[in-house]
Amino acid sequence: MNIAILGTGVVGQTLAAALAEKGHTVTIGTRDPAETMARAAAKPPAKVSFREWQQANPGVKLATFADAVRSANVVINATSGVGAMSALEDAGADALGEKILIDASNPLDFSKGMPPTLTVCNTDSLGEQLQRAFPRVRFVKALNTITAALMVNPAAVNGGDHTLFICGNDADAKATVKRWLGEWFGWQDIVDLGDITAARGTEMYLPIWLRTWSALGSPMFNVKIVR
Ligand SMILES: NC(=O)c1ccc[n+]([C@@H]2O[C@H](COP(=O)([O-])OP(=O)(O)OC[C@H]3O[C@@H](n4cnc5c(N)ncnc54)[C@H](OP(=O)(O)O)[C@@H]3O)[C@@H](O)[C@H]2O)c1
């Protein structure tokens, strides 16, 4: 498949490396490719600069958000919560069309330090804001409740027996994403929480996720919904 991943951070890098290794054509989108390649420092939690990462992953292309999306069959949003709307606006409604967009972003505001707060909650969510702004795009909120390394390798914790939440308005898109996440990364226990308003819940889970990370001293954990 031809996959566009919007975002040069650790999530974009991790997803891109895993999908390219599986033989997909992957293009990462960024605001300014030349500026991104010129950055010398790593931006935590990424361990190396994007330039160094790209040298180790030469099969993954880097392009503007618009160029990355134009030829893609599917789009993954891995931009910061505060930058997500602007990134999709740069990509453009025409290029996004009716594509499936897997949204892994969280509406985290780090401007007042740690822990971050949510820019939107309770009666709205980033997932809903993006869906309202791009009504034709088939958003599936997924992967935002686990650390990047676990997104592509659920087996790294509890043999892969833990739960991934998805939600979105388009039933076919959700069924397709569910299948892809199984095929790509081995996800087995995927719970569909309903329409895109369920993004309120998966995004408001972040304060618990952050405190658990702090309590355990490692981001390699997830929840399991036991029936
Ligand atoms: N880190 C994790 O393990 C993890 C786990 C689950 C979910 N998430 C979520 O996944 C997303 C990506 O996280 P991350 O840690 O990989 O990276 P990040 O630092 O949160 O985001 C980096 C990306 O956001 C873009 N960006 C920032 N401000 C922007 C703006 N004003 N306009 C357009 N684009 C902008 C950057 O563009 P440039 O390339 O142009 O700099 C870059 O591509 C976040 O929403 C995060 O909450 C992260």
PDBQT file of the ligand as one rigid body, heavy atoms in Angstrom, charges set to zero:
ROOT
HETATM    1  N1  LIG A 301       4.888   9.612  21.698  1.00  0.00    +0.000 N 
HETATM    2  C1  LIG A 301       4.083   8.554  21.823  1.00  0.00    +0.000 C 
HETATM    3  O1  LIG A 301       4.535   7.430  22.144  1.00  0.00    +0.000 OA
HETATM    4  C2  LIG A 301       2.604   8.715  21.532  1.00  0.00    +0.000 A 
HETATM    5  C3  LIG A 301       1.732   7.669  21.834  1.00  0.00    +0.000 A 
HETATM    6  C4  LIG A 301       0.365   7.804  21.497  1.00  0.00    +0.000 A 
HETATM    7  C5  LIG A 301      -0.075   8.956  20.861  1.00  0.00    +0.000 A 
HETATM    8  N2  LIG A 301       0.824   9.979  20.623  1.00  0.00    +0.000 N 
HETATM    9  C6  LIG A 301       0.350  11.160  19.918  1.00  0.00    +0.000 C 
HETATM   10  O2  LIG A 301       0.869  11.082  18.588  1.00  0.00    +0.000 OA
HETATM   11  C7  LIG A 301       1.172  12.380  18.096  1.00  0.00    +0.000 C 
HETATM   12  C8  LIG A 301       2.628  12.419  17.689  1.00  0.00    +0.000 C 
HETATM   13  O3  LIG A 301       3.461  12.323  18.817  1.00  0.00    +0.000 OA
HETATM   14  P1  LIG A 301       5.073  12.396  18.672  1.00  0.00    +0.000 P 
HETATM   15  O4  LIG A 301       5.602  12.305  20.059  1.00  0.00    +0.000 OA
HETATM   16  O5  LIG A 301       5.530  11.425  17.654  1.00  0.00    +0.000 OA
HETATM   17  O6  LIG A 301       5.374  13.808  18.020  1.00  0.00    +0.000 OA
HETATM   18  P2  LIG A 301       4.975  15.310  18.408  1.00  0.00    +0.000 P 
HETATM   19  O7  LIG A 301       6.222  15.997  18.844  1.00  0.00    +0.000 OA
HETATM   20  O8  LIG A 301       3.802  15.348  19.323  1.00  0.00    +0.000 OA
HETATM   21  O9  LIG A 301       4.524  15.879  16.981  1.00  0.00    +0.000 OA
HETATM   22  C9  LIG A 301       5.466  16.096  15.983  1.00  0.00    +0.000 C 
HETATM   23  C10 LIG A 301       4.807  16.443  14.689  1.00  0.00    +0.000 C 
HETATM   24  O10 LIG A 301       3.810  17.478  14.870  1.00  0.00    +0.000 OA
HETATM   25  C11 LIG A 301       4.008  18.463  13.844  1.00  0.00    +0.000 C 
HETATM   26  N3  LIG A 301       3.594  19.776  14.303  1.00  0.00    +0.000 N 
HETATM   27  C12 LIG A 301       3.889  20.389  15.483  1.00  0.00    +0.000 A 
HETATM   28  N4  LIG A 301       3.349  21.626  15.522  1.00  0.00    +0.000 NA
HETATM   29  C13 LIG A 301       2.722  21.808  14.329  1.00  0.00    +0.000 A 
HETATM   30  C14 LIG A 301       1.992  22.872  13.753  1.00  0.00    +0.000 A 
HETATM   31  N5  LIG A 301       1.783  24.026  14.403  1.00  0.00    +0.000 N 
HETATM   32  N6  LIG A 301       1.469  22.695  12.529  1.00  0.00    +0.000 NA
HETATM   33  C15 LIG A 301       1.667  21.540  11.844  1.00  0.00    +0.000 A 
HETATM   34  N7  LIG A 301       2.364  20.497  12.338  1.00  0.00    +0.000 NA
HETATM   35  C16 LIG A 301       2.881  20.633  13.553  1.00  0.00    +0.000 A 
HETATM   36  C17 LIG A 301       5.503  18.444  13.582  1.00  0.00    +0.000 C 
HETATM   37  O11 LIG A 301       5.722  18.955  12.292  1.00  0.00    +0.000 OA
HETATM   38  P3  LIG A 301       7.204  19.104  11.680  1.00  0.00    +0.000 P 
HETATM   39  O12 LIG A 301       7.566  17.745  11.167  1.00  0.00    +0.000 OA
HETATM   40  O13 LIG A 301       7.028  20.100  10.602  1.00  0.00    +0.000 OA
HETATM   41  O14 LIG A 301       8.087  19.573  12.808  1.00  0.00    +0.000 OA
HETATM   42  C18 LIG A 301       5.830  16.977  13.689  1.00  0.00    +0.000 C 
HETATM   43  O15 LIG A 301       5.667  16.322  12.462  1.00  0.00    +0.000 OA
HETATM   44  C19 LIG A 301       0.815  13.356  19.221  1.00  0.00    +0.000 C 
HETATM   45  O16 LIG A 301      -0.469  13.877  18.995  1.00  0.00    +0.000 OA
HETATM   46  C20 LIG A 301       0.849  12.475  20.467  1.00  0.00    +0.000 C 
HETATM   47  O17 LIG A 301      -0.002  12.956  21.507  1.00  0.00    +0.000 OA
HETATM   48  C21 LIG A 301       2.137   9.884  20.942  1.00  0.00    +0.000 A 
ENDROOT
TORSDOF 0
